[in-house]
């Protein structure tokens, strides 16, 4: 599995930063860890939504994963997170 940062548009129309898990094989669903104003949790979205997501950039290059994980951990500490979200972050850091 590979992990990357993307912008993700929720049903409400707001763009959020999302940590996306892309499985090695074809699936119908993707796991997305979305950063909102509440506790971190994992959303399961259709794989077709990937075409609407944009890769997050930092100074014109893909956003560094170590930097992003630091931000996600800080958010989880401040707002809480589910066990699945903690496992998701732990797996992405490997």
C-alpha positions in Angstrom: 0.0 0.0 0.0 1.1 3.5 -0.7 0.1 6.7 1.1 -0.2 10.2 -0.3 -1.7 13.6 0.6 -4.6 15.0 -1.4 -7.3 17.6 -1.2 -10.7 16.0 -0.7 -14.0 17.7 -1.2 -16.7 16.6 1.2 -20.4 16.5 0.5 -20.7 19.9 2.2 -18.5 21.4 -0.6 -15.6 22.2 1.6 -12.0 21.1 0.7 -10.1 19.2 3.3 -6.6 17.7 3.6 -6.8 13.9 3.3 -4.2 11.2 3.8 -5.1 8.6 1.1 -4.3 4.9 1.3 -4.0 3.4 -2.2 -4.0 -0.4 -2.1 -1.8 -2.5 -4.3 -4.7 -4.1 -6.0 -7.9 -2.8 -7.7 -10.7 -2.2 -5.2 -14.0 -0.4 -5.2 -13.2 1.6 -2.1 -10.3 3.8 -0.8 -9.5 4.6 2.8 -9.2 8.3 3.5 -8.1 9.9 6.7 -9.7 13.4 6.6 -8.6 16.3 8.8 -11.6 18.2 10.0 -12.4 20.3 13.1 -13.2 17.2 15.1 -11.6 13.9 16.0 -9.8 12.1 13.2 -11.6 9.2 11.7 -11.4 7.2 8.5 -13.8 7.6 5.6 -14.4 4.9 3.1 -15.0 6.5 -0.4 -15.5 5.0 -3.8 -12.3 4.6 -5.9 -13.9 6.7 -8.6 -13.6 9.8 -6.2 -9.8 9.7 -6.7 -10.1 11.5 -10.0 -11.6 14.5 -8.1 -8.7 14.7 -5.6 -5.6 16.8 -6.2 -2.2 16.0 -4.9 -1.1 18.3 -2.1 2.1 20.3 -2.9 4.7 22.1 -0.8 6.9 24.5 -2.7 6.0 22.9 -6.0 6.8 19.3 -4.9 4.7 16.5 -3.4 4.1 17.3 0.3 6.6 15.5 2.5 5.0 12.5 4.3 7.0 13.0 7.5 5.8 16.6 7.8 2.2 15.6 7.2 2.3 12.9 9.8 3.6 15.4 12.3 0.6 17.6 11.6 -1.9 14.7 11.8 -0.4 13.5 15.1 -0.7 17.0 16.5 -4.3 17.3 15.4 -5.1 13.8 16.9 -3.6 14.8 20.2 -5.6 18.1 20.3 -9.0 16.7 19.0 -8.8 12.9 19.6 -8.9 10.1 17.1 -10.3 6.7 16.7 -8.2 3.6 17.1 -8.5 2.9 13.3 -7.1 6.5 12.7 -4.2 5.9 15.0 -3.5 2.6 13.2 -3.7 4.3 9.9 -1.1 6.9 10.9 1.1 4.3 12.4 1.0 2.3 9.2 1.6 5.3 7.0 4.7 6.2 9.0 6.4 2.9 8.2 
